[in-house]
Structure formats: structure tokens, C-alpha cells
Amino acid sequence: MTSLKESLLLTDGGVVSIVGAGGKTSLMFSIAKELSQAGESVLTTTTTKILMPRKDQSPKVIVSDSLEELLNKSDGMIKGTDHITAASAVLTAMFDSQSRQAKTKYRRKLVGFQAEFIDEIYRAGVFRWILVEADGAAGRPLKAPDPHEPVIPKSTAKIIGVLGLDGVGKALIDKWVFRPHRFSEITGRGDGEMVTESDCAMAILHQNGIMKGTPSGTKCLVFLNKADRPGRLEVARKIVRLLSEKKDSGLQRIVIGQALHEPPVIECYDL
């Protein structure tokens, strides 16, 4: 399998929530591109915040906090494009470059919807697929959620937990791990110590890990991202072995891939 649609079992339509860290937004838009190119209508959105997508990521963007307006605009646009991104508002976020010639940069962010609002969009039946980034990680490859995270719509049929392989072997500090204190509580790894494959498996499987709050009956998958560098495939395979050893994990499939490169899927494992 080399397609995201096939490897992530995206066959029946519905709401797909993406959680974790290490490439959620890239994966969401890559999935949307595959589905829309197959002629299927797709809405990409979030229950947190995401950067304003580029045209190559999403050809159309709707900003409205009115369900009626959103559905009316979507119904009109979907005839011209199979992929729309929607949000409730736009804000301007400030970023500081880390280069030697540091300059403050401003980029627009989309503010998402409440989970219940997305449930209402789903019930309206305008889109075959609704892809939801349901968690934030501030660009880090790894994370553990705060009590209020992730924010997953009840209508979610599939949830994809994402983990960036570039975080394995790095220090447990804020540079590499979002909410490092939570990650430490889950894994037992000390501040500044090297993050291992076992820690990553624990961050996925733990009741307070990245899949926390998954609605009952939801199919659970994991995407181990950024396997494009030497040595990372073996790291990913070790995480797969650790996840496979856990009985009744609730995971249906683990995908090793590279959301920004071709082919996006390298290996798949059914549990």
C-alpha cells in the first residue's frame, strides 16, 4: 500500500480526527488531496488552530461562525472544487525566526470550531469526508495532552494518532516535546533525558496519552511520520513491535510514512 486512502482505511466517508504531534496538518492536507483527486468531497477543519493553508493545500477557505452560512457557501463551492477548508475566524500570529538575522514574522491562523459544531456539519451531509485536526502541538514532533486535550467530535468514525519520528533520541525538553511535563508523567522519563521508542509507545497507549478521549466505537490508527531519513524506519519498526506486544490496545493499524514525500506510506501493520 502506498496511498493514504487505502492504508488509513478511508473507504466509507465520515469524520476523521487527527491527534498527536509531528505532522498532523501536513497529513490532513495530504489525505484531503488524495480524496479530492478521487472525486470525493472533503472538508478540512480544526477544533484548535492551524496556519492558513496555501493554495496547493486547500483551494478554497470559508471563514464563518454561522452554520447556515457555512453550509450555504460550501454547497455552492463544492461544485467547483472537491476540497474546502473552514474555520470560525482568522487571527494574526507572531513568529520569531531562529536564524542569525532574526526577524519577527506574522502569519495568519485559522481558529477552528467547537466539537459540537463539527457534529452539526456532519449531520448536514454536505461533505463525504470531514477531516479534523483535533489537537495542537506547536510544531513539535512529540506531545502529551493537557486534561482539556484533544478536542474530538463525537461523530468521529476514525481517529489517527500522529507521532514524529524525529523526536526519538532527542532530549525531553520543550524544543522537542510539547507539554514535556505531561510527557514525563506518562512515561516516567526525566526532564532532559533522551526520549526512547518505549516512551513513544507509552505516549500512544497510555490512558492519558495522545489518543485520550477517543469516542467509544471509533476505529483507532497510528501514523508514524517522517520516516524519510536514514535510521528512522528501524526506529518506527521498534515502536510497532512495542505497540504490537500490548494486548487489547484498541489500535487497528499502524502506518509508517512520510506525509510530505512520495510515497507517503512506507509500511502498514495490522494489530
N, C-alpha and C positions, 0 to 999 in steps of 0.2 A: 504494500500500500504506500502510495506517495502523495495522495490527496488528503487534505484536511477533512473534507466532507466524509470520505469513506472511513478514515482512521478514527475520527471522533464520533462515528455512528450517527451522522446528521442526515437522517432519512425521512423523518416524519413531520418536520416542522415544529414550531413551538418556541418557548422561551429557553434560552441557553444563558446561564450566568457564569461569568469568568471571574475567578478569585485568585488570591495569592500575590506573587510578585515576579519580576523578571521577564516582562514582555507581554502583559495582558492586552494592552492596547494594540500592539502590533499583531498579536494573534487574532484579536477580534476583527480587525480590518482585513487581515488575510483570509479569514473564514468568509467574511462578507463578500469579498471579491470572488472567491470560488463559487459561492452560492448564487450570486447575482449573474455571473457569467453563464451559469447553468439555467438562467431564466427564472430564478426564484426571487420573490420579493423579500427584501431584508431591511429591517430597521436596526441600526446600531445606536445604543444609548448607554446611560450610566446611572447608578444611584449615588455616585460620588462626583468627581470632577475629572475631566480629561482635556488635553490640549485640543484646540480647534483643529480638526483634521485637514490635511492637504487635499487638493482636488483629486489626486490619484488614490487617496484613501477612501474618500467619500465624495461623490459628485454633487450631492445636494445636502444642505443643512437647514433644518427648521428650528427656530427658537420661539417657543411659546409655552406658557404655563396653563393654557386652556386646552382641555381635552378635545372639545368640539373643533376649535381652530386647527389643532394639530392633525386630527383625523381628516378634516376637510382638505387641508393643504396636502397631506400625504396621498389622499385619494386622487388628487389632481396630478401630483408629481409622479406617482408610481407608473403612470402610463409612459412617461418619458425616460425614466430610469428605474432600475430594479433595486437600487440601494439608496436609502436616505438615513442621515443621522439626525437625531432630535435631542433637544435639551430645553430646560426651562429658562435659562438665562446665560448671558455671557459676562465674564469678568476679565480684567486685565491683571495678569500675574507677573511679578517681577522675578527675574532670574539673574544671578551673578555668574559671569563667566569665570572659569578657573584658570584661564590662560594667563600668561605673564602680563599681557596687555588687557587686564580685566576691565570689562565694561558692563554696566548694568543693561540687561536686555528685558524687553517686555513682550510677553506672548499672551495671546487670548486663550482663555479656558472656557469650556462649556460646563455649566452647572447642571447636574442631572435631575432626575425625578425621584419622588418618594416611591418605594417599592409598590405600594398600593396603586399608584398612578399607572405604573407599568402593567400591573394586573388588568387594569381597565383597558389599556391599549390592546392587550392580548385578547380580551373578550370581544373587542370590536371586530376582530377578524380581518383587518386591512392587510396585515403582513403575514406571510407564511412563516417567516423567522423573525424573532426579536432577540438580538444579541446584546447582553447587558454586562458592562464592566461593573462588577458589584463590590469592588474593593479598591483601596488606594495603597500605593507603596512608595510614592515619591521617587520613582526611578531606580530603587534598589533591587538587587536580584533576589533577595530573601526577605521574609517578614513573618511576624506572628501578629494576629489581630488583637486589638483592644476589645473590651467587652461589647461595644456597640457595633463591631465589625464582624464579618462583612454584612452588607445590607442586600439580602437576597429576596426577590419577589416570590410569593407563594406559588405563582403559576409556573415556576421554573421546572422544566422537564429534565434538563441535564445541567450538571454543574461541572466545570472544568477547573481544576486546581493547577495553577501555573507556578513553576519554580525555575529560577535562573541558575544554570549550572556554573556560571561564572562566579557565584558566591561561595562555592565549595572550596575549602582550603584557604579562605580569607578569614581575617580576624572578626570576631563578634563585636563589631563596633558600628556606629551609626552610618558610616560610609558605605557599608555593605549590607546591613540588615536594618530594615525598617521596624521600629519598636523593638530594639535589641533586648530591653529588659523583659519583655514578654517572651521573646525567643529563648532567653536564658531560663525563665521559669518553666517553660515547656520541656526543654531539652536537658537542663542541668549543666549546660555549657557555661563556663565562667566568662565574665567580661574580658574581652581582648583575646580569648583563646581561639584556636583555629576551628572553624566550622567543618564538621565531617559529614560523610554520606549518611551516617546513622542519625545525625542531628536533623538532616533534611527529611529523612523518612519519618522521624518523630513529628516534625513540624506539619507533615501532611496527615498523619494518622491520629494525632492526639485530639482529644475531645475539645480542646481549646485551640487547635491548630487552624490552618487556612481553610479547611472545609467546614468549620464550625457553623452551626445554624442551618445546615442543609435541610430543606423540607423533606418530610417523610415520603418515600417512594421515588425520590429523584435519583436518576442514574448518575453515578459519580465516575469521572475520568480524571487522569492526571496528564499534564503536558510538561515534560522536562525539556526546557527551552535552551537555546544557544549551544547546541551540540556541534557547532561548526568549527570549533578549534581543536587542535591535537590534544588528545588525552581526555577530552570531556565525554566521549562516547563510553569509555570504560567507567568513568565516574557515574554516568547515568545508569549503566547496566548494574552497577553495585547497588544503587538506590532501588532499582527494580527488584533485585534479589531480596533486599531487606523488606520491601513492601509485600513481596510475594510470601514471605515467611509468616506474615501476620494473618491469622485465621479470622474470618468474618470481618475483613477490613471495610467492606461495603464498596470497595473500588471495583469497577467493571473492566477498565482497560487503562494501561499506561502507554503513552506515546512519547517517544524520544524524537525531538525535531529541532528545527531552526526556522522560526516564524518569518524571518526576514530574508531567507535564502531559498534557493531551489535545489533539490526538492524540499518542501517544508517538513516532510515526515521521513524519518530515517528507519525507525523500528517501532513495532507495536507488540504489546504483550497483554494477553487476556488473563485475568485472575479468576 
